[in-house]
Amino acid sequence: MNAKRCLGLLAGICALGGLCFGQADAPLLTLDDALSLATKQNSQIQIAAFDINKAAEETAQLKTQRLPVIKLYANVGESLLPIDLTISKGALGSFPATGPIPAQDTSIKTPRQITGIVYGTAGQPISQLYKIGLGLKEARMMEDLAREKERQQIQETTQQVKQAYYQLLQLQSQIASAEVSLNYLKELLAFTDRNLAQETVLKSESLSVKAKLSQQRFQLMTLNDNYQTQKEALNRLLSRDLRTNFRAEVTSAPSNEEASLESAQNKALEQRPEIRQARLQTQKSEMQVHRERAEYLPDVSAQISYLSFPNVSFFPKNIVLAGVSLEWTPFDWGQKRHKLSELRSTVKQSALTEHDAQQQILVEVNANYRKLAEARAVLAVDGDAQEVEREKLRVLTNRYKEKAALLTDVLQQQTALAQADARYEQDLASFWTAKASFEHALGDQ
């Protein structure tokens, strides 16, 4: 077998990024396309978006409390007992010209018929507007908090998509390398069988190549099974049919080193939604303290009240009052004071939580920054080792054809190259995974 042809085939397939077992005709899914689909369709992101809508509706509900409150109460039915009214003699006064009014006890009876009570009020909050304003500020904070949670979900989903995509690329590369090794072993077997027919090699050599070929086929089957499973996992993240066929695009070569650690830290402190959430929680706790203080104020409303007793004799048909309504609990036995003390403790807790969140994020950024640098260094080392093993296989293949090397040496070197390829592919996947983790630590979307 021509060694240059084998090496050329290896380089070509690796460059194509693993167009394996019918994947060459599959639609191409770039990483940017996958991230765009996930942002639009991912179920968890959509759930977080609904939380924003719910928070906005709660704010809209609270705004309606600033408008007049109209209530109506009606109780209509037939009285089971007679509604009678007795006016005592002289209850309405006694005059020289007429004597007592009425002159004797008088009963006013209401026949059993449909009757009832109608009571209605229309009140415009006055002092409550201050409390409602505080509640609106807190509600808008809840909206902002829901938006930050959505941003956090988008970032987490982005990291998951990137990691799944890079794992898929690694499997594509492994399948491509396995196919090259399979083709290499097929040609080596054909070469060995021809020499066996000419009785220039031992039968054990042919059997060794056949065993190696069977092992390689099994490995390729396992890789393809894992590849299909990983595709289904990525399709689930994109919220589309698990059977959707596609192939991943080969990622460009690793970029140069990132910006300084200090700039990365500043970027993370500015962008991470966890910090914004902790800050909003602190502001929300402070707002709750203001709202509790406002509970000391009485509730004063401008109110119009209406009362009617239809079909009831002697009772007034319509009573209308206009004035001011006041509701106040001057003594609560220390309930508000204890509630304020509790809320002040919550404010202090929230401030400590915010500070701790900042420290945790800085630790995360520092750790991921170092891991990324380590992954880049390991990738360079194993890349050089891969080239060394490939060159060794080329030399041994030529020497074997010239009967200057043993078949066992060739097979061992082919295994060594496969191991070097696997290490490099693993290092490349680890690098991109570390890259995704670092970008997540910065708060990038």
C-alpha positions as CSV (number, residue, x, y, z in Angstrom):
1,M,0.0,0.0,0.0
2,N,1.2,3.5,-0.8
3,A,2.0,5.2,2.5
4,K,1.6,8.7,1.0
5,R,-1.8,7.8,-0.2
6,C,-2.8,6.6,3.2
7,L,-1.5,9.8,4.9
8,G,-3.2,12.0,2.2
9,L,-6.5,10.2,2.8
10,L,-6.1,10.8,6.6
11,A,-5.4,14.5,6.1
12,G,-8.3,14.9,3.7
13,I,-10.9,13.2,5.9
14,C,-9.8,15.1,9.0
15,A,-9.9,18.3,7.1
16,L,-13.5,17.7,6.0
17,G,-14.4,17.2,9.7
18,G,-15.8,13.7,9.7
19,L,-18.2,13.3,6.7
20,C,-19.0,9.8,8.0
21,F,-21.4,7.1,7.0
22,G,-23.8,9.1,4.9
23,Q,-23.2,12.4,6.7
24,A,-21.7,14.1,3.6
25,D,-25.2,14.8,2.2
26,A,-26.7,15.9,5.6
27,P,-27.6,19.6,6.0
28,L,-24.8,21.6,7.6
29,L,-25.5,23.1,11.0
30,T,-23.0,25.7,12.1
31,L,-22.5,26.6,15.7
32,D,-24.0,30.0,15.1
33,D,-27.1,28.5,13.6
34,A,-27.4,26.1,16.5
35,L,-27.1,28.9,19.1
36,S,-29.6,31.0,17.2
37,L,-32.1,28.1,17.1
38,A,-31.6,27.4,20.8
39,T,-32.2,31.1,21.7
40,K,-35.5,31.1,19.7
41,Q,-36.8,27.6,20.4
42,N,-35.3,26.1,23.6
43,S,-38.0,25.1,26.0
44,Q,-36.3,26.4,29.2
45,I,-35.7,29.8,27.6
46,Q,-39.3,30.0,26.6
47,I,-40.4,29.2,30.1
48,A,-38.2,32.0,31.4
49,A,-39.7,34.4,28.9
50,F,-43.2,33.5,30.2
51,D,-42.0,34.5,33.7
52,I,-41.2,38.0,32.2
53,N,-44.7,38.2,30.8
54,K,-46.2,37.1,34.1
55,A,-44.2,39.7,36.0
56,A,-45.4,42.4,33.5
57,E,-49.0,41.4,34.0
58,E,-48.6,41.6,37.8
59,T,-47.3,45.2,37.4
60,A,-50.2,46.0,35.2
61,Q,-52.6,44.5,37.8
62,L,-51.0,46.7,40.5
63,K,-51.4,49.8,38.4
64,T,-55.2,49.4,38.4
65,Q,-55.2,49.8,42.2
66,R,-54.6,53.6,41.7
67,L,-58.0,53.9,40.0
68,P,-61.4,54.2,41.8
69,V,-62.7,51.0,43.5
70,I,-66.3,50.3,42.8
71,K,-68.1,47.6,44.8
72,L,-71.7,46.5,44.8
73,Y,-73.5,44.2,47.2
74,A,-77.0,43.0,46.6
75,N,-79.1,40.5,48.5
76,V,-82.5,39.8,46.9
77,G,-85.1,37.3,48.0
78,E,-88.4,36.7,49.7
79,S,-88.5,37.3,53.4
80,L,-89.3,34.2,55.5
81,L,-90.5,36.3,58.4
82,P,-92.6,39.4,58.1
83,I,-90.7,42.7,58.1
84,D,-92.8,44.8,60.6
85,L,-92.2,48.1,62.2
86,T,-94.0,49.4,65.3
87,I,-94.1,53.2,66.0
88,S,-94.9,53.8,69.6
89,K,-97.6,56.4,70.7
90,G,-96.0,59.9,70.7
91,A,-92.8,58.7,69.2
92,L,-93.0,61.5,66.6
93,G,-93.8,64.1,69.2
94,S,-96.8,65.5,71.1
95,F,-98.4,68.9,70.3
96,P,-101.2,70.8,72.0
97,A,-103.2,71.1,68.8
98,T,-103.0,67.4,67.8
99,G,-101.9,65.5,70.8
100,P,-99.3,62.7,70.6
101,I,-98.3,61.6,67.1
102,P,-99.1,58.9,66.5
103,A,-102.2,58.9,68.8
104,Q,-101.6,55.2,69.5
105,D,-99.1,52.5,68.8
106,T,-99.0,51.9,65.0
107,S,-97.7,48.9,63.2
108,I,-96.4,49.1,59.6
109,K,-96.4,45.8,57.9
110,T,-94.5,44.7,54.8
111,P,-96.2,41.9,52.9
112,R,-94.2,38.8,52.0
113,Q,-92.8,39.7,48.6
114,I,-89.6,40.0,46.8
115,T,-87.4,42.4,48.7
116,G,-83.7,42.9,49.5
117,I,-80.8,45.1,50.3
118,V,-78.6,46.9,47.8
119,Y,-75.3,48.5,49.0
120,G,-72.7,50.1,46.7
121,T,-69.5,52.1,47.2
122,A,-67.2,54.0,44.9
123,G,-63.9,55.0,46.5
124,Q,-60.8,56.8,45.2
125,P,-57.6,55.8,47.1
126,I,-55.7,58.9,48.4
127,S,-53.1,58.0,51.0
128,Q,-52.8,54.5,49.5
129,L,-51.3,56.0,46.4
130,Y,-48.0,56.2,48.1
131,K,-48.1,52.6,49.1
132,I,-49.2,51.6,45.6
133,G,-46.3,53.6,44.2
134,L,-43.8,51.6,46.4
135,G,-45.5,48.4,45.3
136,L,-45.1,49.4,41.6
137,K,-41.4,50.0,42.1
138,E,-41.0,46.6,43.7
139,A,-43.1,45.0,40.8
140,R,-40.8,46.6,38.2
141,M,-37.8,45.1,40.1
142,M,-39.5,41.7,39.8
143,E,-39.7,42.3,36.0
144,D,-36.0,43.1,35.9
145,L,-35.3,40.1,38.0
146,A,-37.3,37.9,35.6
147,R,-35.3,39.4,32.7
148,E,-32.0,38.6,34.4
149,K,-33.2,35.0,35.0
150,E,-34.0,34.7,31.3
151,R,-30.5,36.0,30.5
152,Q,-29.0,33.5,32.8
153,Q,-31.0,30.7,31.2
154,I,-29.9,31.8,27.7
155,Q,-26.3,31.8,28.9
156,E,-26.6,28.3,30.4
157,T,-28.3,27.0,27.3
158,T,-25.6,28.6,25.2
159,Q,-23.0,26.7,27.1
160,Q,-24.9,23.5,26.9
161,V,-25.3,23.9,23.1
162,K,-21.6,24.7,22.7
163,Q,-20.5,21.7,24.7
164,A,-22.9,19.3,22.9
165,Y,-21.7,20.7,19.5
166,Y,-18.0,20.3,20.4
167,Q,-18.6,16.7,21.6
168,L,-20.3,16.1,18.3
169,L,-17.3,17.5,16.4
170,Q,-15.0,15.3,18.5
171,L,-17.1,12.2,17.5
172,Q,-17.1,13.3,13.8
173,S,-13.3,13.6,14.0
174,Q,-12.9,10.2,15.8
175,I,-15.2,8.6,13.2
176,A,-13.1,10.1,10.4
177,S,-9.9,8.9,11.9
178,A,-11.4,5.4,12.5
179,E,-12.5,5.3,8.9
180,V,-9.0,6.1,7.7
181,S,-7.6,3.4,10.0
182,L,-10.1,1.0,8.6
183,N,-9.2,1.8,5.0
184,Y,-5.5,1.5,6.0
185,L,-6.1,-2.0,7.5
186,K,-8.1,-3.1,4.5
187,E,-5.2,-2.2,2.2
188,L,-2.7,-3.7,4.5
189,L,-4.8,-6.9,4.6
190,A,-4.9,-7.1,0.9
191,F,-1.2,-6.5,0.7
192,T,-0.6,-9.2,3.3
193,D,-2.9,-11.7,1.6
194,R,-1.1,-11.2,-1.7
195,N,2.2,-12.0,0.0
196,L,0.6,-14.9,1.8
197,A,-0.4,-16.4,-1.6
198,Q,3.2,-16.0,-2.7
199,E,4.3,-17.5,0.6
200,T,6.4,-14.5,1.5
201,V,4.7,-13.9,4.8
202,L,3.3,-16.1,7.6
203,K,-0.4,-16.9,7.9
204,S,-0.3,-15.5,11.4
205,E,0.5,-12.1,10.0
206,S,-2.6,-12.2,7.9
207,L,-4.7,-13.3,10.8
208,S,-3.3,-10.5,13.0
209,V,-4.4,-7.9,10.4
210,K,-7.9,-9.5,10.2
211,A,-8.3,-9.4,13.9
212,K,-7.2,-5.8,14.0
213,L,-9.6,-5.0,11.2
214,S,-12.5,-6.6,13.1
215,Q,-11.6,-4.6,16.2
216,Q,-11.5,-1.4,14.1
217,R,-15.0,-2.1,12.6
218,F,-16.4,-2.6,16.1
219,Q,-14.9,0.6,17.3
220,L,-16.3,2.4,14.3
221,M,-19.8,1.0,15.0
222,T,-19.6,2.2,18.7
223,L,-18.5,5.7,17.6
224,N,-21.4,5.9,15.2
225,D,-23.9,4.9,17.9
226,N,-22.5,7.6,20.2
227,Y,-22.6,10.0,17.3
228,Q,-26.3,9.4,16.8
229,T,-27.0,9.7,20.5
230,Q,-25.2,13.0,20.7
231,K,-27.1,14.4,17.7
232,E,-30.4,13.6,19.4
233,A,-29.1,15.3,22.6
234,L,-28.3,18.5,20.5
235,N,-31.6,18.3,18.7
236,R,-33.4,18.2,22.1
237,L,-31.5,21.4,23.2
238,L,-32.7,23.0,20.0
239,S,-36.3,21.9,20.7
240,R,-36.7,20.2,17.3
241,D,-37.4,16.7,16.1
242,L,-34.8,14.3,17.5
243,R,-34.6,12.6,14.1
244,T,-33.6,15.8,12.3
245,N,-30.4,15.0,10.4
246,F,-27.5,17.3,10.2
247,R,-23.7,17.5,10.4
248,A,-21.6,19.8,12.4
249,E,-19.1,22.3,10.9
250,V,-15.5,21.9,11.6
251,T,-14.5,24.5,14.2
252,S,-11.7,26.9,13.2
253,A,-8.3,26.5,14.8
254,P,-7.9,27.6,18.4
255,S,-7.6,31.4,18.7
256,N,-4.8,33.2,20.4
257,E,-4.8,33.7,24.1
258,E,-7.7,35.8,25.5
259,A,-7.4,39.2,27.1
260,S,-5.9,39.8,30.4
261,L,-7.3,38.2,33.5
262,E,-8.2,41.6,35.0
263,S,-10.2,42.6,32.0
264,A,-12.0,39.3,32.1
265,Q,-12.9,39.8,35.7
266,N,-14.3,43.3,35.1
267,K,-16.3,42.0,32.1
268,A,-17.8,39.2,34.3
269,L,-18.7,41.5,37.1
270,E,-20.5,43.7,34.6
271,Q,-22.3,41.0,32.6
272,R,-23.1,38.1,34.8
273,P,-26.8,37.9,35.5
274,E,-26.2,36.3,38.9
275,I,-24.7,39.6,40.2
276,R,-27.5,41.6,38.8
277,Q,-30.0,39.3,40.4
278,A,-28.3,39.6,43.7
279,R,-28.3,43.4,43.4
280,L,-32.0,43.5,42.5
281,Q,-32.7,41.2,45.5
282,T,-31.0,43.7,47.7
283,Q,-33.0,46.6,46.3
284,K,-36.2,44.6,46.6
285,S,-35.5,43.9,50.3
286,E,-34.9,47.6,50.8
287,M,-38.1,48.5,49.1
288,Q,-40.0,46.0,51.3
289,V,-38.7,48.0,54.3
290,H,-40.1,51.2,52.9
291,R,-43.5,49.4,52.2
292,E,-43.7,48.1,55.7
293,R,-43.0,51.6,57.1
294,A,-45.8,52.9,55.0
295,E,-48.2,50.6,56.8
296,Y,-48.1,53.0,59.7
297,L,-50.1,55.4,57.6
298,P,-53.9,55.3,57.7
299,D,-55.8,54.3,54.5
300,V,-57.8,57.4,53.5
301,S,-60.1,57.3,50.5
302,A,-62.7,59.7,49.0
303,Q,-65.9,57.6,48.9
304,I,-69.5,57.7,47.8
305,S,-71.8,55.1,49.4
306,Y,-75.3,54.1,48.3
307,L,-77.9,52.0,50.3
308,S,-81.3,50.9,49.3
309,F,-84.1,48.7,50.8
310,P,-86.5,48.0,47.8
311,N,-90.0,46.9,48.6
312,V,-89.7,47.5,52.4
313,S,-92.3,49.8,53.8
314,F,-91.3,52.9,55.8
315,F,-87.6,52.3,55.2
316,P,-85.9,55.0,52.9
317,K,-85.7,53.9,49.3
318,N,-82.3,55.5,48.6
319,I,-79.5,56.6,50.9
320,V,-76.5,58.3,49.4
321,L,-73.4,59.5,51.3
322,A,-70.3,61.3,50.0
323,G,-67.3,61.9,52.1
324,V,-64.0,60.4,53.3
325,S,-63.4,56.8,54.4
326,L,-60.6,56.1,56.9
327,E,-59.2,52.8,57.9
328,W,-56.4,52.6,60.5
329,T,-55.1,50.2,63.1
330,P,-53.3,52.4,65.6
331,F,-52.3,49.6,67.9
332,D,-50.9,46.3,66.5
333,W,-49.0,45.3,69.7
334,G,-45.6,45.6,68.0
335,Q,-46.4,43.6,64.8
336,K,-45.1,46.2,62.4
337,R,-42.0,46.8,64.5
338,H,-41.1,43.2,64.5
339,K,-41.8,42.9,60.7
340,L,-39.5,45.9,60.1
341,S,-36.8,44.3,62.1
342,E,-37.1,41.1,60.1
343,L,-36.9,43.0,56.8
344,R,-33.8,44.9,57.9
345,S,-32.1,41.5,58.6
346,T,-33.2,40.4,55.1
347,V,-31.6,43.5,53.6
348,K,-28.3,42.7,55.3
349,Q,-28.5,39.1,54.1
350,S,-29.1,40.2,50.6
351,A,-26.1,42.5,50.7
352,L,-23.9,39.7,51.9
353,T,-25.3,37.4,49.2
354,E,-24.5,40.0,46.6
355,H,-20.9,40.3,47.8
356,D,-20.5,36.5,48.0
357,A,-21.9,36.2,44.4
358,Q,-19.2,38.6,43.2
359,Q,-16.5,36.6,44.9
360,Q,-17.8,33.3,43.6
361,I,-17.9,34.6,40.0
362,L,-14.3,36.0,40.3
363,V,-13.2,32.5,41.5
364,E,-15.0,30.9,38.6
365,V,-13.5,33.3,36.1
366,N,-10.0,32.8,37.4
367,A,-10.3,29.0,37.4
368,N,-11.7,28.9,33.9
369,Y,-9.0,31.3,32.6
370,R,-6.3,29.0,33.9
371,K,-8.0,25.8,32.6
372,L,-8.3,27.4,29.2
373,A,-4.6,28.2,29.2
374,E,-3.7,24.7,30.2
375,A,-6.0,23.2,27.5
376,R,-4.3,25.3,24.9
377,A,-0.8,24.2,26.0
378,V,-1.8,20.5,26.1
379,L,-3.3,20.8,22.7
380,A,0.0,22.1,21.2
381,V,2.0,19.3,22.9
382,D,-0.2,16.5,21.7
383,G,-0.5,18.0,18.2
384,D,3.3,17.7,17.9
385,A,3.2,14.2,19.3
386,Q,0.5,13.3,16.7
387,E,2.8,14.4,13.8
388,V,5.6,12.3,15.2
389,E,3.5,9.2,15.4
390,R,2.2,9.7,11.8
391,E,5.7,10.1,10.5
392,K,6.8,6.9,12.3
393,L,3.9,5.0,10.7
394,R,4.9,6.2,7.2
395,V,8.5,5.1,7.7
396,L,7.5,1.7,9.1
397,T,5.0,1.1,6.3
398,N,7.7,1.7,3.7
399,R,10.2,-0.5,5.5
400,Y,7.6,-3.3,5.8
401,K,7.0,-3.2,2.1
402,E,10.7,-3.5,1.6
403,K,10.8,-6.4,4.1
404,A,12.9,-4.4,6.4
405,A,10.4,-4.3,9.3
406,L,8.0,-6.7,10.9
407,L,4.2,-6.5,10.6
408,T,3.8,-6.4,14.3
409,D,5.9,-3.2,14.4
410,V,3.6,-1.7,11.8
411,L,0.5,-2.7,13.7
412,Q,1.9,-1.4,16.9
413,Q,2.7,1.9,15.3
414,Q,-0.7,2.1,13.7
415,T,-2.2,1.6,17.2
416,A,0.1,4.3,18.6
417,L,-1.0,6.7,15.9
418,A,-4.7,6.0,16.6
419,Q,-4.0,6.7,20.3
420,A,-2.2,9.9,19.4
421,D,-5.1,10.9,17.2
422,A,-7.6,10.1,20.0
423,R,-5.6,12.2,22.5
424,Y,-5.5,15.1,20.1
425,E,-9.2,14.9,19.4
426,Q,-9.9,14.7,23.1
427,D,-7.6,17.7,23.8
428,L,-9.3,19.7,21.0
429,A,-12.7,18.9,22.5
430,S,-11.4,19.8,26.0
431,F,-10.1,23.1,24.6
432,W,-13.4,24.1,23.1
433,T,-15.3,23.0,26.2
434,A,-12.9,25.1,28.3
435,K,-13.5,27.9,25.9
436,A,-17.2,27.6,26.3
437,S,-17.0,27.5,30.1
438,F,-14.8,30.6,30.1
439,E,-17.2,32.5,27.9
440,H,-20.0,31.4,30.2
441,A,-18.0,32.6,33.2
442,L,-17.7,36.0,31.5
443,G,-21.5,36.2,31.0
444,D,-21.3,36.1,27.1
445,Q,-24.4,34.9,25.2
